[in-house]
Amino acid sequence: KEVDLFRHWFPLCDASSTLRRQSNAEACAHFSLCAGLGLPIGRRDAVLHGYGVDALSDGLILVIAKSANAKEFSEIEFPPLQGFGAARMQIHALQVMVQPLSPTAVRCRYV
């Protein structure tokens, strides 16, 4: 549910948005990464389809996602690539375990 805020805290993320929320636990999202600072690295973005698992009773939240295919999600308008050297990443599997540490801190483990 926090995808729209990624751009405020995720390193190098300069844009993020929810494209479609299928349910409280399932969504399609877009994010863009840019090195900036004059580095000659092109912008990368991804459109992901994923699920969130609330396991706070065990002390964590699990996020599972992979790249969304435009043919499978034809009802969603995928954002166009923008910028010099831009390319869309294909993410075959993303698993993130988010563990709350305090009201203002979490630990993220990426698999």
C-alpha positions in Angstrom: 0.0 0.0 0.0 3.0 2.3 0.3 4.3 2.2 -3.3 3.4 5.8 -3.9 5.9 6.7 -1.1 8.9 4.7 -2.4 10.3 7.8 -4.2 10.7 9.5 -0.8 12.8 6.8 0.9 14.0 4.1 -1.5 17.6 4.9 -2.7 17.7 6.2 -6.4 13.9 6.0 -6.8 12.7 9.2 -8.4 9.1 8.1 -9.3 6.6 5.5 -8.0 2.9 4.9 -8.3 0.2 2.3 -7.8 -1.2 1.5 -11.3 -4.0 -0.8 -10.0 -5.0 -2.2 -6.7 -6.8 -5.5 -7.2 -7.3 -6.1 -3.5 -5.9 -5.2 -0.1 -3.1 -7.6 -0.7 -2.6 -7.5 -4.5 -1.5 -4.6 -6.8 0.3 -3.5 -9.9 2.9 -0.8 -9.4 5.4 1.3 -11.3 8.7 2.7 -10.1 11.7 4.4 -11.8 15.3 4.5 -10.7 17.8 7.1 -11.8 21.4 7.5 -10.6 21.4 11.3 -11.2 24.4 13.3 -10.0 25.7 13.5 -13.6 26.5 9.7 -13.8 26.2 8.2 -17.3 23.8 5.6 -16.3 20.4 5.4 -18.0 17.1 5.4 -16.2 15.6 2.1 -15.3 12.0 1.4 -14.5 9.7 -1.6 -13.8 6.1 -2.5 -13.7 5.4 -5.1 -11.0 2.5 -7.3 -10.1 2.7 -8.4 -6.4 1.2 -9.5 -3.2 1.7 -8.5 0.4 1.4 -11.0 3.2 0.6 -9.7 6.7 2.5 -11.9 9.1 2.9 -9.3 11.8 1.9 -11.9 14.3 5.3 -13.4 13.4 6.9 -10.0 13.3 7.1 -9.3 9.6 5.4 -8.4 6.3 6.4 -10.3 3.2 6.1 -8.8 -0.3 6.3 -11.1 -3.3 6.3 -9.6 -6.9 7.5 -10.0 -10.5 7.4 -8.0 -13.6 3.9 -7.5 -15.0 3.3 -8.4 -18.6 1.5 -5.8 -20.7 -0.4 -8.6 -22.5 -1.7 -10.1 -19.3 -2.6 -6.7 -17.8 -4.0 -5.1 -21.0 -6.5 -3.0 -18.9 -3.5 -1.1 -17.3 -1.8 1.7 -19.1 2.0 1.1 -18.7 4.0 4.3 -18.3 6.2 5.1 -21.3 9.9 4.9 -21.0 11.4 8.4 -20.4 14.9 9.8 -20.5 18.3 9.0 -22.2 19.1 5.3 -22.2 15.9 4.4 -20.5 15.0 0.7 -20.2 12.4 -1.4 -18.5 13.7 -4.0 -16.1 12.4 -7.6 -16.2 12.2 -8.8 -12.6 11.6 -12.6 -12.5 11.2 -12.8 -8.8 11.3 -10.2 -5.9 10.8 -11.2 -2.3 11.1 -8.6 0.4 10.8 -9.3 4.1 10.0 -6.2 6.1 10.5 -6.4 9.8 9.3 -3.5 12.0 12.0 -2.5 14.5 10.3 0.5 16.1 7.5 3.0 15.2 10.0 4.8 12.9 12.3 2.1 11.7 12.2 -1.2 9.7 14.6 -3.8 8.4 14.2 -4.9 4.8 15.7 -8.1 3.6 15.7 -8.6 -0.2 15.9 -12.1 -1.6 
